[in-house]
Amino acid sequence: MKESREKTDKWLDKATAAIRFGPDRRTVRSELPAHLEDKALDFQRIFPGLTQEAAQERAAAEMGDPAEIGRELAR
């Protein structure tokens, strides 16, 4: 579980790194986990045998490249 949390934190760090304005970066950083969790829960509903960790990894992959997301959010 700790490893999964670390992976999520690294993904979130990459996704928000390009946002220069601190308050905006913190706001986005606090909202993105909910989107990842929603996607992971969707995957677990669709694929009941999927572990939580696998669902989270799949959700992050489905969201796309975190660096690209960060560039888009920074605009």
C-alpha positions as CSV (number, residue, x, y, z in Angstrom):
1,M,0.0,0.0,0.0
2,K,2.9,2.4,0.8
3,E,4.4,1.7,-2.6
4,S,1.1,2.5,-4.3
5,R,0.9,5.8,-2.3
6,E,4.5,6.7,-3.3
7,K,3.7,6.0,-7.0
8,T,0.6,8.2,-6.8
9,D,2.5,11.0,-5.1
10,K,5.2,10.8,-7.8
11,W,2.5,11.0,-10.5
12,L,0.9,13.9,-8.8
13,D,4.2,15.7,-8.4
14,K,4.9,15.3,-12.1
15,A,1.4,16.4,-13.0
16,T,1.6,19.6,-11.0
17,A,5.3,20.5,-11.5
18,A,4.7,22.9,-14.4
19,I,2.1,24.9,-12.5
20,R,4.2,27.9,-11.2
21,F,1.7,29.7,-9.1
22,G,1.8,27.9,-5.7
23,P,-1.9,28.3,-4.7
24,D,-3.0,26.9,-8.1
25,R,-0.5,24.0,-7.9
26,R,-1.8,23.1,-4.4
27,T,-5.4,23.3,-5.5
28,V,-4.8,21.1,-8.5
29,R,-2.7,18.7,-6.4
30,S,-5.6,18.4,-3.9
31,E,-8.2,17.7,-6.7
32,L,-6.3,15.2,-8.9
33,P,-6.3,12.4,-6.3
34,A,-10.2,12.4,-6.3
35,H,-10.1,12.0,-10.1
36,L,-7.6,9.1,-9.9
37,E,-9.7,7.4,-7.2
38,D,-12.9,7.7,-9.2
39,K,-11.2,6.2,-12.2
40,A,-9.7,3.4,-10.1
41,L,-13.1,2.6,-8.6
42,D,-14.7,2.5,-12.1
43,F,-12.0,0.0,-13.1
44,Q,-12.8,-2.1,-10.0
45,R,-16.5,-2.1,-10.9
46,I,-15.9,-3.1,-14.5
47,F,-13.2,-5.7,-13.5
48,P,-14.2,-7.0,-10.1
49,G,-11.1,-9.1,-9.8
50,L,-8.7,-6.2,-10.2
51,T,-6.7,-5.3,-7.1
52,Q,-6.8,-1.8,-5.7
53,E,-3.2,-1.2,-6.6
54,A,-3.7,-2.5,-10.2
55,A,-6.8,-0.3,-10.5
56,Q,-4.9,2.7,-9.3
57,E,-2.0,2.0,-11.8
58,R,-4.5,1.6,-14.6
59,A,-6.3,4.8,-13.7
60,A,-3.0,6.8,-13.7
61,A,-2.1,5.3,-17.1
62,E,-5.5,6.1,-18.4
63,M,-5.2,9.7,-17.3
64,G,-2.1,10.0,-19.5
65,D,1.4,11.3,-19.2
66,P,1.6,13.4,-16.0
67,A,4.1,15.8,-17.5
68,E,1.8,16.5,-20.4
69,I,-1.2,16.9,-18.1
70,G,0.9,19.4,-16.1
71,R,1.8,21.4,-19.2
72,E,-1.9,21.6,-20.1
73,L,-2.9,22.6,-16.6
74,A,-0.2,25.3,-16.4
75,R,-1.8,27.0,-19.4
